[in-house]
Amino acid sequence: MNAVRWLLKVPVPWVFVLTYLVGLGVELTARHRGPIEAHPNVAIAGGALFAIGAVIAGWGLLTFRRARTTTVPGQASSQLVTWGPYRFTRNPMYVGLTLAYLGEAGILRQFWPIVVAPLVLAYVNWIVISVEEAKLREVFGAEYERYRARVHRWI
């Protein structure tokens, strides 16, 4: 559990960045770069995906800021945010970061960051979100359970 607490001190956006950099390191050292390098439209699609992801993540963050509640996993929220992008997903910031991550790989036509992306998604899904949900259950109880029943974790 101490390792999990230590990991949770690293802001989730940085976990995405660091994971991407691991993929980039493999990309730079691998002889075979991967299949997306040859497709010219990948960069255009990546740009669109990155922009959509940035908007979704930013909308989620602004909604939390307006609610004056924490974005730190494991800290008690001051209120349960269920409006804005939180009507569609319980984790719009993570959805947005994921789309932006994949979009960046497309823009730069990098294959290996996509290959290692499941590592960051597994960490966020099974560690970070689990900690956040436990805290939300503790603080908001039945209200959070009703919200959880009607809105999906991701999309």
C-alpha positions as CSV (number, residue, x, y, z in Angstrom):
1,M,0.0,0.0,0.0
2,N,2.9,2.4,0.6
3,A,3.9,2.1,-3.1
4,V,0.4,3.0,-4.1
5,R,0.4,6.0,-1.8
6,W,3.7,7.1,-3.3
7,L,2.4,6.7,-6.8
8,L,-0.7,8.7,-6.0
9,K,1.6,11.6,-5.2
10,V,2.5,11.9,-8.9
11,P,-0.2,13.9,-10.6
12,V,-2.1,11.8,-13.1
13,P,-1.3,14.1,-16.1
14,W,2.4,13.5,-15.3
15,V,1.8,9.7,-15.3
16,F,0.5,10.1,-18.8
17,V,3.5,12.2,-19.8
18,L,6.0,9.8,-18.2
19,T,4.4,6.7,-19.8
20,Y,4.4,8.5,-23.1
21,L,8.1,9.2,-22.7
22,V,8.8,5.5,-22.0
23,G,7.1,4.7,-25.3
24,L,9.1,7.4,-27.0
25,G,12.3,6.0,-25.6
26,V,11.4,2.6,-27.1
27,E,10.5,4.4,-30.3
28,L,13.9,6.0,-30.6
29,T,15.8,2.8,-29.9
30,A,13.7,0.3,-31.8
31,R,14.8,-0.6,-35.3
32,H,11.2,-0.9,-36.5
33,R,9.1,2.1,-35.8
34,G,5.8,0.6,-36.4
35,P,2.9,0.7,-38.9
36,I,1.5,4.3,-38.4
37,E,4.6,6.0,-39.8
38,A,3.6,5.2,-43.3
39,H,0.1,6.7,-43.2
40,P,0.0,10.5,-43.9
41,N,-3.5,11.0,-42.6
42,V,-2.6,9.7,-39.1
43,A,-1.1,13.1,-38.2
44,I,-4.4,14.8,-39.2
45,A,-6.5,12.4,-37.3
46,G,-4.1,12.7,-34.3
47,G,-4.4,16.4,-34.3
48,A,-8.2,16.2,-34.2
49,L,-8.0,13.5,-31.4
50,F,-5.6,15.7,-29.4
51,A,-7.8,18.7,-29.7
52,I,-10.9,16.8,-28.7
53,G,-9.1,15.3,-25.7
54,A,-7.7,18.7,-24.6
55,V,-11.2,20.2,-24.7
56,I,-12.7,17.4,-22.7
57,A,-10.0,17.3,-20.1
58,G,-10.0,21.1,-19.8
59,W,-13.8,21.2,-19.5
60,G,-13.6,18.6,-16.7
61,L,-10.9,20.6,-14.9
62,L,-12.8,23.9,-15.3
63,T,-15.9,22.3,-13.9
64,F,-14.0,21.1,-10.8
65,R,-12.4,24.6,-10.4
66,R,-15.9,26.2,-10.6
67,A,-17.2,23.7,-8.0
68,R,-14.1,24.6,-5.8
69,T,-13.3,20.9,-5.2
70,T,-10.1,19.0,-5.3
71,T,-8.6,17.2,-8.3
72,V,-6.2,15.2,-6.1
73,P,-6.9,11.5,-5.9
74,G,-7.8,10.3,-2.4
75,Q,-8.6,13.8,-1.0
76,A,-12.2,14.4,0.1
77,S,-14.2,16.4,-2.4
78,S,-16.1,19.4,-1.1
79,Q,-19.1,18.5,-3.4
80,L,-20.1,15.8,-5.8
81,V,-19.8,17.2,-9.3
82,T,-22.4,15.7,-11.6
83,W,-22.9,18.5,-14.2
84,G,-20.9,19.6,-17.3
85,P,-18.9,16.7,-18.8
86,Y,-19.6,14.6,-15.6
87,R,-23.1,14.0,-17.0
88,F,-21.6,11.8,-19.7
89,T,-18.6,10.2,-17.9
90,R,-17.5,10.0,-14.3
91,N,-13.9,10.7,-15.4
92,P,-13.8,13.2,-18.2
93,M,-10.3,14.4,-17.4
94,Y,-9.0,10.9,-17.8
95,V,-11.0,10.4,-21.0
96,G,-9.6,13.6,-22.3
97,L,-6.0,12.8,-21.3
98,T,-6.3,9.4,-23.0
99,L,-7.6,11.0,-26.2
100,A,-4.9,13.7,-26.1
101,Y,-2.2,11.0,-25.5
102,L,-3.3,8.9,-28.5
103,G,-3.7,12.1,-30.5
104,E,-0.1,13.1,-29.8
105,A,1.1,9.7,-30.9
106,G,-0.8,10.2,-34.1
107,I,0.5,13.7,-34.7
108,L,4.1,12.5,-34.3
109,R,3.3,9.2,-36.0
110,Q,4.7,7.3,-33.1
111,F,3.8,3.6,-32.6
112,W,5.4,2.7,-29.3
113,P,3.7,5.2,-27.0
114,I,0.4,3.5,-28.2
115,V,1.8,0.1,-27.3
116,V,2.6,1.2,-23.7
117,A,-0.6,3.2,-23.3
118,P,-2.4,0.3,-21.6
119,L,0.0,0.6,-18.7
120,V,-1.2,4.1,-17.8
121,L,-4.8,3.2,-18.4
122,A,-4.5,0.1,-16.2
123,Y,-3.0,2.3,-13.4
124,V,-5.6,5.0,-13.7
125,N,-8.5,2.5,-14.0
126,W,-7.6,0.1,-11.2
127,I,-5.5,2.2,-8.8
128,V,-6.4,5.9,-9.1
129,I,-10.1,5.6,-9.9
130,S,-10.5,2.9,-7.2
131,V,-9.0,5.3,-4.6
132,E,-11.2,8.2,-5.8
133,E,-14.4,6.1,-5.8
134,A,-13.7,4.8,-2.3
135,K,-13.3,8.3,-1.0
136,L,-16.4,9.5,-2.9
137,R,-18.4,6.6,-1.4
138,E,-17.1,7.6,2.1
139,V,-18.0,11.2,1.7
140,F,-21.2,11.2,-0.4
141,G,-22.6,7.7,0.3
142,A,-25.9,7.0,-1.4
143,E,-25.8,10.2,-3.5
144,Y,-22.5,8.9,-5.1
145,E,-24.0,5.4,-5.6
146,R,-27.0,6.9,-7.5
147,Y,-24.7,8.9,-9.7
148,R,-22.4,5.9,-10.2
149,A,-25.4,3.8,-11.3
150,R,-26.5,6.3,-14.0
151,V,-23.1,7.5,-15.4
152,H,-20.3,5.2,-16.8
153,R,-16.8,5.2,-15.4
154,W,-15.3,6.0,-18.8
155,I,-17.8,6.5,-21.6
